[in-house]
Amino acid sequence: EVQLQASGGGLVQPGGSLRLSCVYSAFTGIDHAIAWFRQVPGKEREGIGSIKSSDGLTYYRPSVKGRFTISADNAKNTVYLQMNNLKPEDTATYYCAADAWAVVNAALVSGRSDILETWGRGTLVTVSS
């Protein structure tokens, strides 16, 4: 079973940037992907995007496209979430999750993050002046 650990959260001013990391243990399949989600207390978990482990193909939800970038360093078993031009409404706990490419994207598109079973512990991002 894949294990994940997200890190890199913290306090950043509006307009600033932050890079989150998600370290994963080795995948057993060839089409696995890592997805990023975020959650504000009292609200549903919101999908951000995903990256496919085998070829780096990415998918982004419209709400973050253009500001957030997902990348991977397979040699380090790490997926990154680069967040630029951060806004106070980006304040949330950010999570990474793993599953097959089709499954993570189904979760992102449908909003059904509950279909994903493998999650890392969240990392808190606070955007405030």
N, C-alpha and C positions, 0 to 999 in steps of 0.2 A: 504494500500500500504506500502511495506517495505521501510524504510528509512535507509540510510547508511551514515557512516562518517568514512573516513580513516584518519589516523594520524601516526606519528612516523618518518616521513622523516627527512632528514638533510644531513649534510656533513660528509662523512666518507672516510678514506684513502683506497687506493687499498689494497685488502687482508683482509679488515675489515669486520665486521658484523653489521647488523641492523635488527631490528624487527618492522614491520609495523602492525598496528591494524586496524581492520574494525569493528566498532560497528554497529549492526543492530537492528531495532525494531523487534517485534515478527513476525514470519512467520505465514502465514495462511494455508499453505499446508504442507504435510508430506515429500515431496521429494525436498524441496527447497535446493538450493546450493548457495554458495558465490564463485565468481571467481575473480581472480586478473589479471589485465592487466597493461601495461605500455605504455607510449607514449613519444616519442621525438618530439619536434617541427618539423613540415614538413614531418613527417613520419606517417604511419598507426599505429593504436593502436595494440600492440602486446600482445597476450595471454600468461599468465604464468601458471595458473593452477586453480584448483577448489577443493572445499570440500563440501560434502553432509551433510546437517544439521542433518539428522536422524541417521546416523551411522558412520560419519567421513570418509567415503570413499573419497579418493583423486585421482586427475588426474593431471599430469604435462605435459607441453609441453617439447619436447626434449631439447630445447635450455637452459633450466634452471634446468633440472633434475639432482639431485645430489648436487646442491648448494643451492637451495631454498626449503623450507619446509612449507607447509600450515597445520595449526592446528586450533582447535576450542575449546573454552570454552563456552559451551552452557549456563552455569549458569550465565555467564556475557554477553551473547549475543555478543560475540566477536570472530572474526576470525583473525588469525595471519599469517603473511608472514615473516618467518625467512630467512634472506638472508645472506649467508656466502661466504667468499672468493670473495668479491665484486670486480668488474673490472670497469674501466672507462666507458666501453660500457654499463654498467648497469645504468648509469645516465639517469634518465627519471622521468616523473611524473607518479606515481603509483595510480591506481584506483581499487576500488572494485565494483563489480556488483552482482546483485541477480536475480535469476529466478529459474525455475525448473531445476533439475539436467540434464535432457536430453537437455534442451535448452542452458544452459551455456556451456556444453561440445560441442554441435554443433557449438556454436560461437567460442570456442577455437580451434576446429579442422579446421573449415572452414576459420577462420580469419574474420568472419563476426560479429564483435563486435556490429554492428549497430542493430542486431536483439534483443539485450538486452535493456530493457527500464529503468531499475532501477539502477542508478549509484550513488556512493558517490562522494564527491569532492575529487580531487586528492591530493596527498602529494608528494612533490618533494624530490627525492633522488639524491644527487650529490656525485659521487665517484671521488675524486681528491686528489693529494698530495699537 
